[in-house]
Amino acid sequence: MAKPDDRSDNIRKLQGMTQDTIQNIQAAEESLENQDMTNEQRRAIKAKNERREESINSFREEIRDEYDDSQE
């Protein structure tokens, strides 16, 4: 038998994932200060941070959806 869908802590989990991703962006930005880094490495980090920003936007949308669903 399948487990029931427990969404009671989804908002908290999504907020945690958002915060973790923000911290990863900040750490990556700090790493860009490394003088030994190649241009290719810099581009890769910047591209990854762009994907992280997209993830943050998705997390925030999901948080809004979860909140709206919890209000029904």
N, C-alpha and C positions, 0 to 999 in steps of 0.2 A: 504494500500500500504506500502511496506517495505521501511525503510529508506535507502538511498544510503550509501555505505560503505565508510566512511571518515577515511582514514588512515593518514591524514596529520600530526597528532601529535603522531603517534605511537612510533617513535624513542624517543621523549622526555619522553613519559610515561614509556617506557621500561628502559630508563636511570634512571628515578626516582625510579622505582622498584628495579633496581640494587643497587642504592645507599642506599635505605632503608634496603635492605637485608644485605648489608655490615655492616651497623650500627647495625643491629640485631645480626650479628655474633660477632661483637666487644663487644656488651653489654653482650652477653652470655659468651664470653671468660672471661670478667671481673668478672662475677658471679661465675665462677669456683674457684675464689680465696676465696670464702666463706668457712670457716673452718667447718661450721655446716652441710655442704652438704654431703649426703650419696654417696657412690660409685654408686648406682643405678641412682641417680639424675645426677651425673657427666656423666655417660654413656649416659643418655637420652639427655643431652645438647650436648654432642659431636656428637651423631647420628643426632640430629636436625641440627647442624652446617654443617655436611656432606651433608645433603639434601639441605641446603641453598646454599652450594657451587655448587651443581648440578644445582640449579635454576639459579644462577648467570651465569653459563656457557650457559644455555638455553636462558636466556635473551640476552646475548651477541651475540649468534647465530642469534636470532630474529632481533636484531639491525642490524647486517650485512645483513641479508636478506631484511629487510625493506629498508636499504640504497641502496642495489643493485637494488631493484625494483624501487626505486625513480629515479635511474639514467637511466632507460630505456626509 
